[in-house]
């Protein structure tokens, strides 16, 4: 039986963050759309619908973190251009559909998500940075493998999931979590945690919208 006890108050922030957002994380993962997609029960077009929605989200995130890093030491500590995915998404879409692909316009939730990123204060922005990029380095690797297997998406159309420039994903994630653990200001931690929960809810909303 799994314990329902939360982490100790003095547990590392990365551990508390993972534990205290578990319910929201699991709710997003259990979306019917993403479950069917990764189970091979949708079709290739559904995968590209998802990728098209990711593009404005990553554009907003990457513009915001780049601007924040220029003025804020905490943002600068996490900003790493090698993580950026918008260019990779555009390359994937061009490889699949040609140099000027016609992609789905942003859904309402996508536009709302992008606006939230564009206006986020640094602790909230870093929460989304954590969700998107550590997610891509973890479950995202499984997504890349599964869409290749189920829908025949070749490597040249899967740059979104290619983080080879980082070296070992495990070492990178460990170092990232060490930086998270260096955040000791309780107000910053609280804002980060609250926005991480919201980020998972937005992801779930996006999956639900794609299902509809």
N, C-alpha and C positions, 0 to 999 in steps of 0.2 A: 504494500500500500504506500502511495506517495504521501509524503508529509505536506500538510497545507501551511506549515509555518513559513513566514517570510524570512528574508535574510536578516542577520543580526544588524543592529543599527550602525555598527562600526565596520560592516562588510565593505569591500571595495565598491566604489560607485558603479563600475561596470557590472558587477554581480547584482547589485540592487536594481539597476536599470533593466537588466534581462529578466529578473524575477518579477518585478513590479509591472512590467508590460506584457507578461506572458499571456494573460487572457485576451488582450487586444491583438497580439501577434497570432494566436491560434485562431481567433475569429476571422482574421484576414486570410489565413492559410486555408481555412475550411470553406471558402467561397466556392459555390458550385462551378463558376466559370473556370477558375484556376485549377480546381481539382480535375475537371473534365479535360481541360487543355493538356495538363501534364500526364493524364492517364491515357492520352491518345484518342479521346472520345469527341474531339472537335475536329477542325480541319486547319490546314495551313493558313487560310485567310484569317482565322481568329487570332492566330499568333501575331500576324502583322497588324491587325487591329490594335492589339495590346501595345506593340512596339510604337505605333504611330501616336498613341496617347502618352507614352513615356517621353517622347521627344520634347514637348513644351515643358514638362516637369523638370527634366534634366537641364534644359536651357535656362530656366529660371533659377534652379539651384546653383548652377555653375556661375552664372552671372553674379548672383548674390554673394556666394562664398569668395569669389575673386575680389569683389569690391570690399567686402568686410575684412578680408585678410590684409588689405592695404592700410587699414586704419586701426585694427584691433588685434592685439597679440594673441588672444585666445583663438580667434578665427584663423590667424596665421599658423598656429601650431597644428591645425588639422588640415589646412588647405594643401592639396597635393594635385597638381595638374594631371598627373598620371591616372588619377581616378576618373577624370571627366569622361562622360559617356555620350554626350550629345553628338559629337563628331562621329563616333563609332556608329550611332544609330543612323545618322544621315548616310554614312557609307553603306550600311546594311540595306537601307531602303533603296539606294541607288543601284547596288549590286543585284537586288531582286527585281526592281521595277524600272530601271533605267535612270539616266542622270537627272531627270526632272520628274520624280515620281509624284503622282497624285495620291495624297494620303488623306485619311479621314480627318475632318476638322476636330478640334478639341471638344470633348464632351463638357457638359456644364461642370461636373466635378473636377475634370482636368483643369479647366480654366480657373476654378476656385482654388485648387491646389497650387497652381503656378502663382496666382496672386498672393497667396499666403506666404509662399517662399520669398517672393520679391520684397515683401514688406516685413519679413521676420527680423526681430532683434537677434543678436548673436547666439544666445543660448538656445533659442528655438530653432534657428537656422542649423546649428550643429546637431540638434536632435534629428533633423531630416537628413543631414549629411551622414550621420551614423546609420539611420535606418536604410537608406538607399545603398550606400557603398558597402557597408559590412554585410548587408543582405545580399548584394550582388556577389560578394566574395564567398558567401556561404551557400544559401539556397539557390542563388542565381546560377551557380555552376551546375547544379542539377537541372535547372530549367534549360540551360543551353544544351546539355547532353540529351535531355528528353525530347526537345523539339527537333533536334537532329535525328534522333531515332524514329520518332513517330511520324514526322512530316517531311523528312528528307531535307531539312535546312542545312546547306553545306557550310563549311568553315568561313568562306568569304562573305557569307550573309549572317555570320554569328559573331561579329566583332564586338557587339554589345557585351558579350560574356568573356571576352579575352582580356585578362589582366596580366599577361605574361611579362609586361614591363615592370611589374612590381616584384618579380622574383617569387619566393615562397609565399602563397596566400596565408598560410598559418603564421609565419613569422610576422607578416605585415599586420594581420589581425591582432596578434599578441601585442605588438608595439602600439597599435591604435588603442587597445584597451588600457595599456599603461598610461597613455595620455589622458584617457577618460578618468582614470583613477587619480590623476593629478588635479582634477577639478574638485576643490574642497569647499568652495563657497556654498553654503546651504541654499542661498537664494538662486544661484545659478543652477545647482543640481535640481531644485524643485521646478524651475522653469523648463529645464531640459527634459525632465521626466514627464511633465504634463504635456509637452509638445510631442514627445515620442508616442504617447498614447494617441494623441490626435492624428499623428502621421499614420499609424496603423489603421485608424478608423477611416481615414481618407483612402488608403489603399483598398480597404474592404468595399468602400463606396464605389470606387472605380471598377473593381471586379464585378460588383452587382450591376453597375450600369452597362458593362460589356455583356453581361448575361442577358439583360433585357433587350 
